[in-house]
Amino acid sequence: MKYSRQRDIILKMVQNSYHHPNAYMVYEEVRKEIPNISLGTVYRNLNLLSELNLIKKIIVPSGNDRYDKTLINHSHFHCDKCKKVFDINESFQKITTKIEQKLECKIISQDSVFNGICKDCLKKEG
């Protein structure tokens, strides 16, 4: 893959983020270094970086896709109220093993997003 300054800055932005940014969040940050970058360029590069397994794409059913620097298998929780995405680091190894045995297959990766309301939003609701 040919070097691209834009791609490098986008990758570093995701790798330095702790908030699972969406494409627009990445775009806003990258514009500070490359003012004339387009949102389309950010989308294309995020998709390429996720295809190359340099970042993980989190598909959020009720919102915008998010991006994660953590590549090991883990799940996420998406708050329907504040739209934040949190890592869930619980092991799904037992479930994975059962599925592999039942289907006689080998699971290489898994993606799970749990939707709900986070504790901060629950507190605000009373």
C-alpha positions in Angstrom: 0.0 0.0 0.0 1.3 3.4 -1.0 2.0 5.9 1.8 -0.6 8.6 2.4 -0.1 11.4 4.9 -3.9 11.7 5.2 -4.3 8.0 6.0 -1.4 8.2 8.5 -3.0 11.1 10.3 -6.4 9.4 10.3 -4.9 6.2 11.7 -3.0 8.0 14.4 -6.2 9.9 15.4 -8.1 6.6 15.9 -5.2 5.0 17.7 -5.0 7.9 20.1 -8.7 8.1 20.8 -10.4 6.5 23.8 -13.9 7.4 22.6 -14.6 5.0 19.6 -15.0 8.0 17.2 -17.3 8.0 14.2 -16.2 9.2 10.8 -17.4 12.8 11.5 -15.5 13.0 14.8 -12.3 11.8 13.0 -13.0 14.3 10.2 -13.2 17.2 12.7 -9.9 16.2 14.4 -8.0 15.6 11.1 -9.2 19.0 9.7 -7.0 20.6 12.4 -4.0 19.3 10.6 -5.4 19.1 7.0 -8.0 21.8 6.7 -8.9 20.9 3.1 -9.6 17.2 3.7 -13.0 16.0 2.7 -15.4 13.9 4.7 -15.4 11.4 1.8 -11.6 11.0 2.0 -12.0 10.3 5.8 -14.7 7.6 5.1 -12.6 5.9 2.4 -9.5 5.8 4.5 -11.3 4.5 7.6 -12.8 1.8 5.5 -9.4 0.9 4.0 -7.8 0.9 7.4 -10.4 -1.4 8.8 -10.1 -3.7 5.8 -6.4 -3.9 6.5 -7.1 -4.7 10.1 -5.3 -1.7 11.4 -8.4 -0.5 13.2 -11.7 -2.2 14.0 -15.0 -1.0 12.5 -17.9 -1.2 15.0 -21.2 -1.4 13.2 -23.8 0.3 15.4 -27.3 -0.7 14.2 -29.0 2.4 15.5 -26.3 4.9 14.7 -23.1 5.8 12.9 -20.3 3.2 12.6 -17.6 3.7 15.1 -13.9 2.9 15.0 -11.7 1.2 17.6 -7.9 0.9 18.0 -8.3 -2.4 20.0 -8.1 -5.2 17.5 -8.5 -8.2 19.8 -11.9 -9.8 19.9 -14.2 -7.9 22.3 -17.7 -6.6 22.4 -19.2 -3.1 22.8 -22.1 -1.4 24.6 -23.8 1.5 22.8 -25.9 3.9 24.8 -29.1 4.8 22.9 -29.4 8.1 24.8 -25.9 9.7 24.8 -24.6 7.6 21.8 -21.3 6.7 23.6 -19.7 3.3 22.9 -17.9 1.4 25.7 -15.7 -1.7 25.5 -17.0 -4.9 27.1 -13.9 -7.0 27.8 -15.7 -10.1 29.1 -14.6 -13.3 27.6 -16.9 -15.0 25.2 -14.6 -18.0 24.9 -17.1 -20.5 26.4 -19.8 -19.4 24.0 -17.4 -19.4 21.1 -16.2 -23.0 21.9 -19.8 -24.2 22.1 -20.7 -22.7 18.7 -17.6 -24.1 17.1 -18.5 -27.6 18.5 -22.1 -27.4 17.5 -21.5 -26.1 14.0 -18.1 -27.9 13.5 -16.4 -24.7 12.5 -13.6 -22.4 13.6 -14.6 -18.8 14.6 -11.9 -16.4 13.6 -13.5 -13.2 15.0 -16.8 -12.0 16.5 -18.5 -8.7 16.7 -21.2 -7.9 19.3 -22.8 -4.6 20.1 -25.2 -4.4 23.0 -27.6 -1.5 22.8 -29.2 0.1 25.9 -28.9 3.0 28.3 -25.6 3.6 30.2 -25.4 4.2 33.9 -24.9 8.0 33.5 -28.0 8.4 31.4 -30.0 6.1 33.8 -28.9 8.4 36.7 -30.1 11.5 34.7 -33.5 9.8 34.2 -33.9 9.3 37.9 
